Amino acid sequence: MIDKRSAFVVVFGILLITSIQATEDKDLTTFLSKLGLSAETLGDLKDSLGDISYPRAEEGKSVFGNPIETYVDEETNNVVTTVAPAADPMADPLESLSLADYANIASKLQDLKVDDSLADTLSCAPGEGPDYYRILPQWVFSAVPGGERKTLSGDCFKATTISAFQKNANTITLEFDLANKDSLLCTQTYFISAAKHMHMEHFVLAKKHTIDFTGLDKDDLDDIKFNGIHVFNFCDGLKDSVIDLFMTLKLYLGGFGTNPKIPIFGSHVPGYMRKANVDFLKKSSNFQLRERTAGRINIDEKDVHSGDFLAIYRLDGLDPIIMWGSGARVGHSTMAMWDDQGELWVLESQDGWYWPTHGIQKTPWKLWLDRAENADFNVALLPLSPEKRAKFDTKKAWEWFNNTAEGLPYGYHNMVLSWFDLADNQNLPIMLKDVTFVPAFILLDRIAPAFATRLIGEAMNKRLGTEGLNIAQTVAEGARRGLRWSDMWAIVEQEGWVYSDGMSYVCSCFVVAMYKRGGLFGDLTINSTEFTPRDLYELDFFDHDYKKPQVCEDADPELPYCQLLGKHKVDLTNYNTRKPYDHMYEKCPSIAPTYARPDNC
């Protein structure tokens, strides 16, 4: 089963495509054929997809589960769609896919060929697709009832005026006035999010269309009156959106298991997946990974010291999206520690589906290297400077690990929020907007409420001082307090917050917490839970004058540290450059491709 951490974009893509497809075709193979997807483009992908049980909209309902009705108003001649509340929870589309389905898709992804010369950088610009993540909807407007009207120029309708008004006590209407149609056969599709109610509208006619969101409760009304109804369009048409989806799938689909001998579903990253992630990082972050041929480097354990940092990335879709969003050049963080029995361990917060153990843990050095090699980790050893090594109180660090940290679950509660420091899109790539995450997480909450609560729900409750609110309810409660959801996520994640499963430390936060307990930050006020992998390796804690073991020098002479594993180099920008300060990294922007940020943010 594909891991939900890396699957949400796939879920949304399937919903997007099937919501449009379901209005016309019930058979996916026929649908793909009508799109004109040739064998040269998709191989025989459509043949394998024909046997997959994709989600279908029930009669009279959208794929999001909302009862819908469309008719022409006899008095106004407007096209009217009513969208009623959906029942919760929503079925998980991924649950309908069998292991054989995944195997079919994965085997065909190897043959997926697209023109990668269309764009050098990742964007939603017209004519630059298909490409990675162009399946995601792009925010264009939030219509507040009785507020601003906005006129957009779309691919089909060159003038679309959008507005909203309250029709009655529990109904809010979104109006589209479409004009100047570009061609007879063109169409325009918008994704619409009205509080917890979602809808996809496919426009064909140049006239007024109204969408009535009925049965709204107090939370819905408070949210919409403050935040508006969010309207999104799409980077590509339906044909290219299918290819966008499968290009994005290539970033994630593979390396699910712990057995290194099983292809695709074992621990190794398949070649097609590795190549796609290299291409994605170049386009999204202007980060060109360099190939490496040295393989595994075994150094004497005496050359490893307590507190040395292991900077890691795996080309599995998840690490590259962390790198894309935060500007990091790695996606995972661990550290080396010697115990008082003379054994060397690797300590980490880990929850990879390719890793046999989960949570905050310790693994013997050699065993960890074997597992890391089987998982296709790219690993560099960053040694503490002699000054920091002498200052690092290993006894206190071990005490905290043994008495408090070991056995805690992986830090999902601050996985996203250690990255999101600021509102107003200051931590997001150009293709994403703050508001995009609102329907995304509400949808995730309907599909997988336990996971959504762990990933973001409990953390937002902490920021509001509430308990037990679901995602949509936190948005509404924030609205009542004059806070957008992005204003809430910009509230600093406080180290020491106790969640339902204990304190929460994602990988980089855990390593920083160990440094903090070991005294490396002195008397400074530091929230370990605000540190990303980039924040960690930019600390000036490491050895500027490191004399690498000769085997490391021979393998990677240009690197200032020793790379132990990987098919690609670990190249760290701004490595070992920032002195710590009070409240470090609590309010830092990170916008691709420069990821520039001020001092002392």
N, C-alpha and C positions, 0 to 999 in steps of 0.2 A: 504493500500500500504506500502510495506517495505521501511524504511527510507534510502535514498541514502548514508548517512554517513556510515551506517553499511552494505550496500548491495554490495559494489564494488567487494569483493572477490567472492560473489555469482554470479554476472554477469560474472566475468572472468571464473569461474569454468564452468558455463553453456556454454560459448563460447568455452572453451577448449574442452569439451567433445563433443559438437555438431559439432564442426569443423572436428573432426575425424569421428564421427558417420555418418555425412552427406555424406561421401564418400562411404558408404556401405549400410546403412539402413535408410529408411525414417520413419519407425515406431519405436518409442522409446520403446514400450513394447517388441517388437521382439528383439530389440537391447539388452535390459537388460537380456532377456532370454538367448541370445547367450553368454552373459558374464558369465552365470552360477551362477547368484546371487540367492541364495536359499531363500526359505520362512523363514528359520531359521535366516538368516542374515538380510534380509530386510522386514520381515513380508510380507504383501501384498502391499508394497510400489509401486511396479511396476504397479499394477492395477490402482491405483489412478493417477500415472504419465502418463498413456496412454492417458488420456483425456486432458493433459496440452498442450497448444499451444507453444511449444518450438520454438526458432528461427531456421530457416532453411536457408541453403545457397542456393542462386539462382543458376540456371544452369550457369556454367562458371564463378562463383564467389566463393571466400572463404566466410566464415561466417563473416569475417571482412569487407566484401563488395568490396574487390579488385578483378578486373577481372583477372583470371588466365588461363594459358594454359600449358599443359605438353606434351612433345613429346620426341622421341629419335633422337638425331642428327645422321644423316646417316654417316657423315664423321668421327666423333669421337666415336660414339656409346655411348656417354654420355646421361644420362637422363637430359633434360632441362625443367625447369619451368620458365615461365615469369610471373611476378607480376606487374600489372599496377596500377596506382593511383586509389584510391576509391573516390567515391563522398561523401561529407560531407553534413549534419551530418549523423551519423549512428543511426539506430533505437535502442531504448532502449529495450533490451530483457525482462526486468522486466515489461515493459508496456503491454506485451502480456499475462501476467499472471493475471487471475481474482482473486477476493477475494475468490471464491470457490477453486481455485487452491492452494492458500496459506493455506486455511483451510485443504485441502486434505493432503498437505505436512506436515503441523504441526501435524495433528493427527497421521500420520504414523511415524514421527520422535520419538514419544514417545516409539515406539516399536523397533527402530533401535538398534540392538545389535552387538557390535564388541568386539574383543578381546583386552581389554585395558591393557593386561599384556605384550604386545609386546615391549614397550619401557617405561622407567621411565622418560625420558626427550624428549622434542620435537626436532626432527632433520629431516634431509632429508637422513639419512643413509639408504643404501639398506637393505631390510628385516625388517625394523622397522615400516612399515606402515600396514594398513591405520591409519591415525591420522589427527588431526586438522591442517589445513593450508598446508598440503602436496599437495594440489591441486595447490598451487602457483608454477610458473616456477622458476627454480634455474639457475642463471647466470653462464655460463661456460667460455665465451670468447667474446671479442669484436674485430672483424676483421676490421682493417683499410686497405683501398685499397693500395696495394703495400707494406704493412707492414708485421708484424710478422705472420708466420703460426703456428698453434698450433695443436698438435695431442692429442686427447682425447681417453680414454678407456671407452666405454659405456657398458650398460647391454647386448646389442645385438652385436654391432660391437666393437671389442676390440681395433681397431685402426681406428680412424676417424680424418683425417687431414683437417682443416678448414682454408681457406684463402679467400681474396677478391681482386678484381682488377677492374679498371675502363675500361669498354668495349668500350664505346663511350661517346660523350659529355653529354648525360643525362641518361646513363645506368651504373649501377655498379653491378658486378656479385659476388655472394657468392658461393664458390666451396666447396663441401664436397667430399673427397676421402675416401670411406668406405671400410674396409678390415677386415679380420679375423672374419667372422660371427660366432657367438657362436652356433647357431642351425639353422636348415632349416627353421623353422616357426617363428623365432623371428623377431621383428621389432623394430625400434627406431624412436621416435618422437621428434622434436625440435620446439620450438617457436622462431621466428626470428623477430627482430624489426630493420627496416632500416629507421631511422628518423620517419616520421609519418606513414610509411607503415608497416603493420604487416602480418605475414604469419605463417602458421603451416605446417611443412613438415614431412611426414610419410615415412620413408625409409624402403625398403624391400630388395633391391638388393645390393650386395657388389660390387660397381663400383663407378665411378665418377658421381656426380650429380651437376648440376649448377643451380643456381636460379638467374635470371636476374631481377633486379628491374629497370623497365623502366619508362620513363616520369618524371624523377626526376627534381625538380626545384632547384633554387639557395639555398634556405634554406635547402633542403634535402642534397644537395651535400656538403655544408659547414658543416652541422652536421655530416654526415658520414665520411668525410675526417678527421675530428678532433676526434670524439667520436667512430667511427667505426660502423659496423653492429653488434648488440647485439644478441648473441645466448644463448638460455636457454634450459635446458632439464628438465625432470620431476622426482619427487621422486619415483613415482609409475607407474605401467602399467595402462592400461585403466580400467581394472576391479576394482583395488583398488582406482583409481582416482575418480570413481563414489562414492565409500564409503567415501573417503576423503571429497568430496564435501558435502555429507549429514551429516557427522560428524560436519563439519564447520557450516552448516546451523543450527544445533542444538544450537549453541552458540547465534544465532541472532533471530531466528524465534519465536516470541512471545512477549507479553507485549507491543503491539503497541498502545493501546488506553488509554482513560482516565477513563473509567468506570470500577470500581473494581469488578463488579458483572459478567462481561463477561469473560469466560475462553479463554485463548490464545490471543484473540484480545482485551482484556481489559487491565487494568493497571498493573496487577500482573504478575510477572515472573513465567512462568510455571515450574513445578518441573523438567521436563527433561532438560530444559534450564539452570536452576540453577545448577543442578548436572554436566552438561557438562562443564560449566564455572569453577566450582570448580576443576574438573579434568584437564582442560586446564591450569589453573594457576599453578597447582602443576607441570605439565610436562614442561611448558614453562619457569617458573620463579623460580621453587623450592619454591613456596609460598603455604604453606598448610593452607587453611582457616579452622578456628576452628568453629564448630557449637555453636550456642547460643540458649538458650531456654527462656530467660527472657522476650522477647517480648518488647513492648513499655514501656518506663520509662517516667513518667510525673513528672518533677521537678518543683518546685516553680519558677515562672518567675523572682523573685528577685535574684535567683542564676545564672542568665544569665546577662552578661554585654556587653555593646557596644564594638565591636571589637572581641568578642569571635568567634573562627573559627569552622565551622562545616565541618568535614572531612567525605566524603561519597563515597560509591561505590554501584553500582547496577550490578547484574550478568546478563547483557544483551548483552554481546559480545563486546560492545563499550568500557565500562569502563575496562574490562579485557585486551583489546588490548592496551589501554593507560598504564595500569599497566605493561604489558609485555614489551612495548617499552621503557618506561621511568624509570622503576624500582620503580614507586610509589606503595603504598599499598592502594590507593584510586584513584577514577577517576573523582570525582566532588568536587567542593569547593564552600562554601557559608559562610556568616557571619551574626552575630546577631547585631542589632543596635536599641537602644532606641531613639525615637524622643522626641522633647521638649513638646509634649502633653502627655507623659507618656505611649506611646504604643510601644510594642516590635515587631520588624519586622525581617524578614530574607531577606537579599539582595543577589542577585546572577545574573550571566549571564547564561541563561538556554534556551535550545531549544529542550528538549526531546519531542518525539512524544507522550509520556505518560503524559505530563504536559500540563495543559490547557492554560498557558500563555507563551509567548516567548520573548526573548531578555533580556536586563538588566532591572531588575524589583525588586519590594519589595512586600512581602507577609506577612500578619499578622502571628505571631509566631504559634498560635494554628492551623490556617488553613494550614500553611506550613507543620506542623507535620502530619496533616491528609493526605495531598497529598503525603508526603514522605512515609508514611506508606502504602498507596494504591499502590505506585510505587515500593514497596519492597526495599526501600533504607536501607542500613546499615549505621548508622549515629553516629558519636562520636562528643561530644562538647569539644573543646580544649580551655580552658580559658586563656586569656592574663595574664601575670604575673602582680602583683600589680604595679611594676615599669612601665611596658609598658601601662597598663591601665591608669595610672596617666598621662602619656606622650601623649596618644592618643587624638588628638584634634577632638572631634566628630563634632563640629560646622563646621570646614573646610572640614571634610570628607563628611558631609551631603550637604554642599554647592556644592561640586564637583558632588556628586551624583545627586542632584536635578537640577543643571544648565547644566550639561554636559553629564552625563552617562545614567541616566534613559531614557529608550526608545530606546537606541542604539540596533541594532540587535546583536545576538550572534556572538562571535568573530571568525567566521570561518577562517578569513584571517590569524590568528596566531594559529589556532588550531593545525596544524601540525608543524609549524615552531618554536613554543616555545619548542618543543621536539627536533627538529633537530638543534643541535648547531654546529656540525662538519661534515666534509666530510670524505671520506675513511672508511665508514661503522662503525664509532665510536659511533653511536647512534642507532644501529640496532641489533636485535637478529641474531643469526647465520644463520637462515633460510632466511634472507633478505639481500639484497645488495643495495647500493645506486642506482646502475644502473637499478634495478628492477622497481623503481618508475617512470622512464622515460616513458616506454611504458604504464605503468599502468595509469599514469595521462593523457597521450596523448589519450589513449583509452577512459578514462572517459570524456575527452574534446569532443570527437566525439559523445559520447552517451548523455551526459548531459552538454553542454557547459556552461550554466549559473552557474550550481553548481560547475563545475571545475574552472571557473574563480573566484568564491567566495572562494573556498577552497584553491587554490594555485596560480592561474593565475595572479591575481592583485598583490599579494605579490612578485612574481618573477619580474613583471614589475617594482615595486618599487625599487627592488635591482639593476635593470639595468638602471633605470632612463628613462624608456620608458612607453608608454601608448598603450593599446589596442592590444598588441600582444597575440596570443593564446599560448597554452602550447608549441606546436612544434616550433613556432616562437621564443619563449624565449630560447629554447634549442639551436636553430641555432644562435641566436644573441650572446648567451654566448660563443658558439664555435668560432665565429669570434673574440671574445675578449680573447680567450685562457682560457675560464672558462668552466669547467664541470658543469652540473646542480647541483650536490652536493656542488660544490664550491659556487654557488649562494645561495643555501638555508642556508649555513653556515654564510652568512652575517647577522649581528645582526638585529633583528626586532626592529625598532626604535619606542618607544612609542611616539605617536603624529602623526604618519603617518595617513593621512586621505584618506580612501578608498572611493569608489563610494557610499557606504552606511554609511559613517561616520568613526569615529575611531573604532578600533576593539579590543575587550577584551574577550578572552575565560575565562572560569570560574575562574581558579586560577589567571590569569592575572588581572582580575577585583578585586579580594580580595586584591592582592598586591597593586594595584593602590589605593584602599581605604586606606590601611595602609600608603602608601607613602603620600597621601594628608593629612592624619592625623598626619604626622610628625614622624612616627616610624623609618624612615631611616635617619633622621637628614639631613645632608648636602651631603650624599653619592649620587653618580651618579648611579641610578637604572633604568633599563628598565623593567617595570612591565611586558611587553609583552614577556619576556624571561622566565617566571616562570611556571613550571609545578606544579601539586599538590604535588609531592614529595618535590620540592624546597620550597614550602610554609610551610609544616608542619615540615621541618627540621630547619627552622628559630628558633633562641633561644628567641622567643617572648612569650613563654607560661610559665605557672606556674609550677615550679619544685615541689613546696610544696603544691599543690592543695589538699584541704580537700574536698573530694567529698560529696555531699548529701548522707545521709544514704541509700536511696533507690538505688542509683547508686552503692554504696559499696556492698550492699547485692546482686545486680544483677551480677556485674562483678568485684569482689574484686581485681583481679590481674591487672586490667587496671589502668594507672595513670590519666585517664580522665573518663568522664561520657559517656557511650554509651546509646543513647536514643532509637535507633531502630535497628532492624535487626535480621535475622536468623543466621548470622555469625558475629564473632568478628571483630572489627576494630583494627588490630594489626599494629602499625606503627614502622618501623625500623628507627633508627637514629632520633627519635622524639626530637625536641627542643634542637638541638646540635650545630647549626652553627650560628656564629656571622655574621652579614651583613658586606659587604665590597663593594668598588667601582666596578661597572660593574659585579655585582654578577650573577653567573650562565649563563653567556653569551657564554662560551666555555667549556661546560662540556660533557664528554663521558657518555654513559649509555649502557653497553653491558651486557646482561643476561649471567649467572644467578647472578653474584656478584654485577653488577652495580657499581663497584668501580670507584671513581673519585678523582682527586687530590684536595688539599685545594686551595681555591681562584681561581677556574676555572671559 
